[in-house]
Amino acid sequence: MKRIAAGLVLLGMGLSGCHGPAASSTGKASAPMRGYDMVLWYKIPPVERVSSRETLIPILRIGGTYYTVCRGIEIPLKKCPDGLQWALTPSSMSDTVIGFHGPSQPCSIRIVDRQRASFDDHYLPDKMPPIPMTKVDRPSGLPTPTARRPRTLDDFVGFYQPVWFPWVRWEVRQEGGRYWAVEHDADLSQPAVVWKARGTPYGLARLSNELGFTSFPGDPYKLGYNETMKCFELVRMDSGIRMPLAKVSPSPQNDVVLPPLPIGVPAWH
């Protein structure tokens, strides 16, 4: 699944520490999805030299632990004096904080990407100002992740879209006793969404100790099923970070509805 992961990378307040005037926000909390204690949505303005559009940032809570999202992957957060801090390490984003940054920024995000400092002489990570976050409703176009538990490898055959990054999808096929994956991108240049294959089909290797696949033996990414969350997911086995997947039908092109804005913490790299 390493090729899939690499392709995806290329493409009232419920937060501890967020308080004050932000509590008067008119946005509504979205209904929790299965397995999630809470899913809240926020919008931030464009980030200079990183994102040219407004961006949606979800804040999730699973079993009492907070997460946000970056490029479809759920990133764990830990409590800190200002709110919630990026808890995935090692990471160049580990100083990123969502929370309270003073009376003028009652709820905001300070995005710190130290990898960018290595390539951008004008970027000073410790002096980045907080970006205001506005509470909003759940966006349309999110695929639903809940799916039946697979009983055989053939139950993995079908189409998948990342829940938090639904602009890509891939197909798992079974041909001649082997399993293959084909990646697709959404072409948004047309009036209706058109899915275009990227590259050629590549073989999948079966996991030895559970139902699921990797791209090759030793690959740290696996395609499997989460019994607690009741959904398929892509997981990096050495860190446990996960990308929840929705198993979708290949809908007619004009039935596909995608979210109106990018989703996830904008990252320079």
C-alpha positions in Angstrom: 0.0 0.0 0.0 3.0 2.3 0.0 2.2 3.5 -3.6 -1.3 4.3 -2.6 -0.1 6.3 0.5 2.5 8.2 -1.6 -0.1 9.1 -4.2 -2.5 10.4 -1.6 0.2 12.6 0.0 0.9 14.2 -3.4 -2.5 15.0 -3.9 -20.3 25.5 21.7 -16.5 24.7 21.4 -15.5 21.1 22.1 -11.8 21.8 22.3 -9.8 22.0 25.5 -8.1 25.4 25.5 -10.5 27.1 23.0 -12.7 29.4 24.9 -13.9 33.0 25.2 -15.7 34.7 22.3 -15.4 31.6 20.0 -18.2 30.0 22.0 -20.7 32.3 20.2 -19.9 30.8 16.8 -23.0 30.1 14.8 -21.6 26.9 13.2 -23.1 23.6 14.1 -21.4 20.4 15.2 -21.9 17.6 12.8 -23.5 14.4 14.0 -20.8 11.9 15.1 -20.0 9.2 12.6 -19.9 5.6 13.9 -16.9 5.1 16.2 -16.3 8.8 16.7 -17.2 10.6 19.9 -17.2 13.9 18.2 -16.6 15.5 14.8 -16.4 19.3 14.6 -15.6 21.3 11.5 -13.7 24.6 11.1 -12.7 26.8 8.2 -9.5 28.8 7.8 -8.5 31.4 5.2 -5.8 30.7 2.6 -2.3 30.2 3.9 0.3 32.2 2.1 2.5 30.1 -0.2 0.8 26.9 1.0 -2.9 27.0 0.1 -4.7 29.3 -2.3 -8.2 28.5 -1.0 -10.1 28.4 2.2 -9.5 25.0 4.0 -11.8 22.9 6.2 -10.2 21.4 9.3 -12.1 18.6 11.2 -11.4 18.0 14.9 -12.2 14.4 15.9 -12.5 12.6 19.1 -12.1 8.8 19.3 -12.2 7.1 22.7 -11.3 10.3 24.4 -8.3 11.1 22.2 -8.4 14.1 19.9 -7.3 14.0 16.2 -7.1 16.3 13.3 -6.6 15.5 9.6 -3.7 16.1 7.2 -4.0 14.7 3.6 -6.6 12.2 4.6 -4.6 10.8 7.6 -5.9 11.1 11.1 -3.2 12.9 13.2 -3.3 12.4 17.0 -3.3 15.5 19.2 -2.2 16.0 22.8 -3.4 18.5 25.3 -1.1 21.5 25.9 -1.5 24.9 27.7 -2.8 26.6 24.5 -5.1 23.7 23.5 -4.2 20.7 21.4 -0.8 20.0 19.9 0.3 17.8 17.0 1.3 14.5 18.8 2.7 12.5 15.8 6.4 12.2 16.2 8.8 12.4 14.6 7.2 15.1 12.4 8.3 18.5 11.1 4.7 19.6 12.1 5.0 18.6 15.8 4.9 22.3 17.0 1.6 22.9 15.3 -1.1 23.9 17.9 -4.9 24.3 17.6 -6.4 26.3 20.4 -6.3 29.6 22.2 -3.7 32.2 21.2 -4.9 35.3 22.9 -8.1 37.5 23.0 -7.8 38.5 19.4 -7.5 34.9 18.3 -10.0 33.0 20.5 -9.8 29.8 18.5 -7.1 29.4 15.9 -4.3 27.2 14.5 -0.6 28.0 14.5 0.9 25.8 11.7 4.6 25.2 12.2 6.3 23.2 9.5 10.1 23.0 10.2 10.8 21.1 7.0 9.7 24.2 5.1 12.3 26.3 6.9 15.0 24.2 5.3 13.9 25.3 1.8 12.4 28.7 2.4 14.7 31.4 3.8 11.8 33.8 4.4 9.9 31.3 6.5 10.4 31.7 10.3 8.5 28.8 11.9 8.6 30.2 15.5 7.2 33.5 14.4 4.2 32.3 12.4 1.0 34.0 13.5 -2.1 32.0 14.5 -4.7 31.6 11.8 -8.3 32.2 12.9 -10.7 29.2 12.8 -14.4 29.6 12.1 -16.8 26.9 13.1 -18.9 25.6 10.2 -21.3 22.8 9.3 -20.3 19.4 8.0 -19.5 19.7 4.3 -21.4 17.8 1.7 -19.8 15.1 -0.4 -18.1 13.1 2.4 -18.3 9.3 1.7 -19.7 7.1 4.5 -17.1 4.8 5.9 -19.2 2.1 7.7 -19.0 -1.2 6.0 -19.5 -4.9 6.8 -16.6 -6.9 8.1 -14.9 -8.9 5.3 -14.9 -12.6 5.7 -12.7 -13.5 2.7 -10.2 -11.6 0.6 -12.7 -11.4 -2.1 -14.7 -9.1 0.1 -12.0 -6.4 -0.4 -12.7 -6.3 -4.1 -14.3 -2.9 -5.0 -13.7 0.8 -5.0 -12.4 2.9 -2.1 -12.2 6.6 -1.3 -10.5 8.2 1.7 -13.2 9.7 4.0 -11.2 12.9 4.6 -9.6 13.1 1.1 -12.3 11.9 -1.3 -10.7 13.3 -4.5 -8.9 10.1 -5.1 -10.0 6.5 -5.2 -8.7 3.1 -6.1 -10.0 -0.2 -7.2 -9.1 -3.6 -5.8 -9.5 -6.3 -8.4 -9.2 -10.1 -8.4 -7.9 -11.7 -11.6 -6.5 -15.1 -12.1 -6.2 -15.8 -8.4 -4.3 -12.6 -7.8 -5.3 -9.3 -6.4 -4.5 -5.9 -8.1 -4.9 -2.2 -7.3 -5.6 0.6 -9.8 -5.5 4.2 -8.7 -7.8 6.9 -9.9 -7.9 10.8 -9.6 -10.9 13.0 -9.9 -10.7 15.3 -12.9 -12.5 18.4 -11.8 -11.9 20.3 -15.0 -15.2 18.9 -16.5 -18.7 20.0 -15.6 -19.2 16.5 -14.0 -16.6 14.7 -12.1 -14.6 12.3 -14.2 -12.3 9.6 -12.7 -9.1 8.9 -14.5 -6.7 6.0 -13.9 -3.2 6.9 -12.8 -0.5 4.5 -13.8 -0.9 0.8 -14.4 -2.4 -1.9 -12.1 0.0 -3.3 -9.6 -0.1 -6.5 -7.5 -1.1 -6.7 -3.9 0.5 -9.1 -1.3 -1.7 -10.9 1.2 -1.1 -10.2 4.9 0.0 -13.4 6.7 -1.7 -12.9 10.0 -5.0 -11.2 9.1 -7.3 -10.4 6.2 -5.9 -7.6 4.1 -3.1 -6.5 1.8 0.1 -4.7 1.4 1.8 -3.6 -1.9 4.7 -5.9 -1.2 6.1 -7.9 1.7 7.6 -5.6 4.3 5.6 -2.6 3.1 4.7 -0.6 6.3 1.2 0.3 4.9 -1.6 -2.2 5.0 -5.2 -2.2 3.7 -7.3 -3.8 6.4 -10.5 -3.6 8.4 -11.0 -1.8 11.7 -13.4 -3.9 13.9 -14.0 -1.0 16.4 -14.7 1.7 13.8 -16.4 -0.7 11.4 -14.7 0.4 8.3 -11.8 -0.3 5.9 -8.7 1.6 6.5 -5.1 2.2 5.3 -2.8 1.9 8.3 0.9 2.6 8.7 1.9 -0.4 10.9 4.9 1.1 12.6 3.1 4.2 13.9 -0.6 3.2 13.9 -1.7 6.3 12.0 -4.7 5.5 9.9 -6.6 6.7 6.9 -10.3 5.6 7.1 -11.8 4.5 3.8 -15.2 4.3 2.4 -16.0 1.4 0.1 -18.1 3.0 -2.6 -19.9 1.9 -5.7 -18.7 3.2 -9.1 -21.5 5.7 -9.3 -22.5 7.3 -12.6 -20.2 10.3 -13.1 -23.0 12.9 -12.6 -24.0 11.4 -9.2 -20.5 12.1 -7.6 -20.6 15.0 -5.2 -17.3 16.1 -3.7 -16.7 18.5 -0.8 -16.6 22.2 -1.8 -13.2 22.9 -0.1 -10.0 21.1 0.6 -10.0 19.2 3.9 -7.1 19.0 6.4 -4.3 21.0 7.9 -2.5 22.7 5.0 1.1 21.5 4.8 3.9 23.0 2.7 5.7 19.7 1.9 
